[in-house]
Amino acid sequence: MAREKKELEKYSPTRGGTVLDQMDRLFEDFMGRRFGRWWPTIEWSGTEFETGVVPSVDVFDRGDEIVVEAELPGIKKDDIHVDVTGSTLIISGEKKKEEKVEEKDYYRLERSYGSFKRSIRIPAEVQAEKVKATFKDGILEIKMPKTEEAKKKQIKVNIQ
């Protein structure tokens, strides 16, 4: 019997989708598909990843409100959009930078653009009409007051 020789398959980190696709499959396999995606998601089209326009986000539960802080250095307030849809907070925007230098013996013009969209599942019911956002020194802070029902849902569990 002659054995067939097989070539070793070259490793590719993106074989089977992007790294995020692979992570999604791992979580779904571990948690079960019925739970759906419960962690914050990042959406990009390609240019954002290359230009680094993916904001870091912290989410805090401060009793009566949910607070989200996003780092958006170099982005102008007018280029940021915040939406609350159901139980999802969506932060999106665009970074535009243009640097122009004209000297006697040279001319340089650099441009960089990138857009981002970050979706975050809100961990409690909030009053969407009372959400407030402030932007100062590259930090976007979003305060979302909880509904009365969400405040009452806290249950003390006795430890045995």
C-alpha positions in Angstrom: 0.0 0.0 0.0 1.3 3.4 -1.0 0.6 6.1 1.5 -0.4 9.5 0.2 1.9 12.4 1.2 0.2 15.4 2.5 1.6 18.9 2.7 1.5 20.7 6.0 -1.1 23.4 5.9 0.4 26.8 6.6 -1.0 28.5 9.7 -3.1 31.6 9.1 -4.5 33.6 12.1 -7.4 34.7 10.0 -8.3 31.3 8.6 -12.0 30.8 9.4 -12.7 34.6 9.7 -11.2 37.4 11.6 -9.9 37.1 15.2 -13.2 38.6 16.4 -15.2 36.1 14.4 -13.2 33.3 16.0 -13.7 34.8 19.5 -17.5 35.0 18.8 -17.6 31.4 17.9 -15.6 30.4 21.0 -18.0 32.3 23.3 -21.1 31.0 21.5 -19.8 27.4 21.8 -19.0 27.9 25.5 -22.1 29.9 26.5 -24.6 28.5 24.1 -26.2 30.4 21.3 -29.3 31.1 23.3 -27.5 33.7 25.4 -26.5 35.8 22.4 -23.8 38.3 22.5 -23.5 39.9 26.0 -20.2 41.6 25.8 -19.4 45.1 24.3 -18.9 44.9 20.5 -16.8 46.9 18.1 -17.7 47.5 14.5 -15.3 48.8 11.9 -14.9 48.8 8.2 -11.1 48.5 8.2 -9.7 52.0 8.1 -10.7 52.6 11.8 -8.6 49.6 13.0 -5.6 50.9 11.0 -5.9 54.5 12.3 -6.6 53.4 15.9 -10.0 55.0 16.2 -11.6 52.4 18.5 -12.5 54.0 21.8 -11.8 52.5 25.1 -15.0 52.3 27.2 -15.7 51.9 30.9 -19.2 51.1 32.2 -20.1 51.8 35.9 -23.3 51.0 37.9 -23.6 53.9 40.4 -26.8 52.8 42.1 -29.3 55.2 40.5 -27.6 55.5 37.2 -25.4 53.7 34.7 -22.3 55.7 33.7 -20.3 55.1 30.5 -16.9 56.8 29.9 -15.3 56.7 26.5 -11.8 57.9 25.6 -12.0 59.8 22.3 -8.7 61.8 22.0 -8.4 64.0 18.9 -12.1 63.8 18.1 -14.2 67.0 18.1 -17.5 67.1 20.0 -19.5 67.8 16.8 -18.2 64.6 15.2 -19.6 62.3 18.0 -23.1 60.8 18.0 -24.7 59.0 20.9 -27.9 57.0 20.6 -29.9 54.8 23.0 -31.9 52.1 21.3 -33.7 49.7 23.6 -31.1 48.2 25.8 -28.1 49.3 23.6 -26.0 52.4 23.8 -24.4 53.3 20.5 -21.4 55.7 20.3 -20.2 56.6 16.9 -18.2 59.3 15.2 -15.5 60.2 12.9 -11.9 61.4 13.3 -10.6 63.9 10.8 -7.1 65.2 10.9 -5.3 67.4 8.4 -1.8 68.8 8.8 -0.4 71.1 6.3 3.2 72.5 6.2 4.4 74.9 3.6 8.1 75.9 3.7 10.4 77.5 1.3 11.8 74.3 -0.1 9.0 71.7 0.6 5.3 71.2 1.0 3.7 68.5 3.2 0.0 67.7 3.6 -1.0 64.8 5.7 -4.6 63.6 6.2 -6.0 60.8 8.3 -9.6 59.8 8.6 -11.4 57.1 10.5 -14.9 56.3 11.7 -16.0 54.1 14.5 -19.1 52.7 16.0 -19.2 51.1 19.4 -22.3 49.3 20.7 -22.7 48.6 24.4 -25.4 46.5 26.0 -26.9 48.5 28.9 -27.0 46.3 32.0 -30.2 47.8 33.4 -33.3 49.5 32.2 -32.7 53.3 31.8 -34.8 56.3 31.2 -33.7 57.0 27.6 -35.3 60.5 27.5 -33.1 61.6 30.5 -29.7 60.4 29.2 -27.1 63.2 29.4 -23.7 63.3 27.8 -20.7 65.6 28.4 -17.4 65.8 26.5 -14.3 67.3 28.0 -10.6 66.8 27.4 -11.2 63.8 25.1 -13.4 62.0 27.5 -17.1 61.4 26.7 -19.2 60.7 29.8 -22.7 59.4 29.4 -25.1 59.3 32.5 -28.2 57.2 32.1 -30.7 57.2 35.0 -32.2 53.9 35.8 -36.0 53.3 35.8 -37.7 52.8 39.1 -38.3 49.2 38.2 -34.6 48.6 37.6 -33.8 50.2 41.0 -36.2 47.9 42.7 -34.8 44.7 41.1 -31.8 44.6 43.4 -32.3 41.5 45.6 -30.2 40.7 48.7 -29.2 37.1 48.7 -28.5 35.4 52.0 -25.4 33.2 52.1 -25.8 29.9 53.8 
